Amino acid sequence: MTVRENLEFPLVRNKRHLSRAEINREVEDVLDAVGLLNTISQMPSELSGGQRKRIGIARTLILRPEIMLYDEPTAGLDPITCIEINGLINEVQEKYKTSSIIITHDLACAKSVGDRIVMLLDGRFERQGNFDEIFDTDDQRVKPFYDYNFIT
């Protein structure tokens, strides 16, 4: 399926009342929101990793959810694209008034997009708060996560 067909798929299945013109408008709107309107006729195999992440966000966004779940949104991306994806997550939250739950090991991502962070250690909720509250500690179970991501 092309990018267009991938984005149409959730609309056709979940919003059957939409006309072809409304579907086209929705597809173009979310592609524009993620900065990839020019990829509408491409195949996913022709896209870069960062473009694929953006299309994944658009495919979820097209249904206008209240909450978006991101699982490692910056995994496998170069540092510049990570910054772009983090910015896109913030833009989506602002423009579409969505809440986000982001699962990540990338503390730069957590710092950039998280206003409330919950840290799991050994499968248990161990700390919660903003980024500084989580990592302003001498706890030897927490400190290595910070040091690994932000070598000082």
C-alpha positions as CSV (number, residue, x, y, z in Angstrom):
1,M,0.0,0.0,0.0
2,T,1.1,3.5,-0.7
3,V,1.4,6.1,2.1
4,R,-2.1,7.4,1.0
5,E,-3.6,3.9,1.2
6,N,-1.9,3.3,4.6
7,L,-3.5,6.5,6.0
8,E,-6.9,5.8,4.4
9,F,-7.1,2.3,5.9
10,P,-8.0,3.4,9.5
11,L,-10.5,6.0,8.2
12,V,-12.3,3.5,5.9
13,R,-12.6,1.0,8.7
14,N,-13.5,3.3,11.5
15,K,-15.3,6.3,9.9
16,R,-17.4,4.8,7.2
17,H,-19.6,7.8,6.8
18,L,-16.8,10.0,5.3
19,S,-16.9,10.9,1.6
20,R,-13.9,10.5,-0.7
21,A,-13.3,14.2,-0.5
22,E,-13.3,14.2,3.3
23,I,-10.9,11.2,3.3
24,N,-8.6,13.0,0.9
25,R,-8.7,16.1,3.1
26,E,-8.0,14.1,6.3
27,V,-5.1,12.3,4.7
28,E,-3.6,15.5,3.3
29,D,-4.1,17.3,6.7
30,V,-2.2,14.7,8.7
31,L,0.6,14.3,6.1
32,D,1.0,18.1,6.2
33,A,1.1,18.1,10.0
34,V,4.0,15.6,10.0
35,G,5.7,17.4,7.2
36,L,5.4,14.6,4.6
37,L,2.7,15.7,2.2
38,N,5.1,15.1,-0.7
39,T,5.3,11.4,0.1
40,I,1.6,10.7,-0.4
41,S,2.1,8.4,-3.5
42,Q,5.3,6.7,-2.2
43,M,5.6,3.2,-0.9
44,P,6.8,2.8,2.7
45,S,9.9,0.9,1.4
46,E,11.0,4.2,-0.3
47,L,10.9,6.2,3.0
48,S,13.7,6.7,5.5
49,G,13.4,5.5,9.1
50,G,12.5,9.0,10.3
51,Q,9.9,9.4,7.6
52,R,8.4,6.0,8.5
53,K,8.1,7.1,12.2
54,R,6.3,10.3,11.0
55,I,3.9,8.2,8.9
56,G,3.2,6.0,11.9
57,I,2.3,9.1,13.9
58,A,0.1,10.4,11.0
59,R,-1.7,7.0,10.8
60,T,-2.6,7.2,14.5
61,L,-3.3,10.9,14.4
62,I,-5.8,10.5,11.5
63,L,-8.3,9.1,13.9
64,R,-7.9,12.1,16.2
65,P,-7.2,10.2,19.4
66,E,-7.3,11.8,22.9
67,I,-4.3,9.8,23.9
68,M,-1.3,8.7,21.8
69,L,1.0,5.8,22.8
70,Y,4.5,5.9,21.6
71,D,6.8,2.9,22.1
72,E,10.4,3.9,21.8
73,P,9.7,6.7,19.2
74,T,13.3,7.5,18.7
75,A,14.8,4.0,18.6
76,G,17.1,3.4,15.7
77,L,17.2,7.0,14.6
78,D,20.2,9.3,14.2
79,P,20.5,12.2,16.7
80,I,19.2,14.9,14.4
81,T,16.1,12.9,13.5
82,C,15.5,12.1,17.2
83,I,15.4,15.8,17.8
84,E,12.9,16.2,14.9
85,I,10.7,13.4,16.2
86,N,10.7,14.8,19.7
87,G,9.7,18.2,18.3
88,L,6.9,16.6,16.2
89,I,5.5,14.8,19.3
90,N,5.4,18.2,21.1
91,E,3.7,19.8,18.0
92,V,1.1,17.1,17.8
93,Q,0.3,17.5,21.5
94,E,-0.2,21.2,21.0
95,K,-2.0,21.2,17.7
96,Y,-4.3,18.2,18.3
97,K,-4.7,18.6,22.1
98,T,-3.6,15.0,22.6
99,S,-2.0,13.5,25.7
100,S,0.9,11.2,25.2
101,I,2.3,8.2,26.9
102,I,5.8,7.6,25.8
103,I,7.8,4.5,26.7
104,T,11.5,5.1,26.2
105,H,15.0,4.4,27.3
106,D,16.1,7.6,25.6
107,L,16.4,10.1,28.4
108,A,17.0,13.0,25.9
109,C,13.5,12.1,24.5
110,A,12.0,11.9,28.0
111,K,13.6,15.3,28.9
112,S,12.4,16.9,25.7
113,V,8.8,15.7,25.6
114,G,7.9,14.6,29.2
115,D,6.3,16.8,31.7
116,R,5.6,14.0,34.1
117,I,8.0,11.0,34.1
118,V,7.5,7.7,35.8
119,M,10.6,5.5,36.2
120,L,10.4,1.8,36.4
121,L,13.1,-0.2,38.1
122,D,12.9,-4.0,38.2
123,G,9.3,-3.8,37.0
124,R,8.1,-1.4,39.8
125,F,7.2,2.2,39.7
126,E,10.1,3.6,41.7
127,R,10.1,7.4,41.0
128,Q,7.9,10.0,39.5
129,G,7.9,13.7,38.8
130,N,9.5,16.0,36.3
131,F,12.8,15.2,34.7
132,D,14.9,17.0,37.3
133,E,13.0,15.5,40.2
134,I,13.6,12.0,38.9
135,F,17.3,12.4,38.3
136,D,18.3,14.8,41.2
137,T,19.3,11.9,43.4
138,D,22.2,9.9,44.7
139,D,20.2,6.7,44.4
140,Q,22.7,4.3,42.8
141,R,20.0,2.5,41.0
142,V,19.0,5.7,39.1
143,K,22.3,7.5,38.6
144,P,23.6,5.0,36.0
145,F,20.6,5.7,33.7
146,Y,21.4,9.4,33.7
147,D,25.2,8.9,33.4
148,Y,24.7,6.5,30.4
149,N,22.6,9.1,28.5
150,F,24.3,12.3,29.6
151,I,28.0,11.5,30.1
152,T,29.4,14.3,32.1
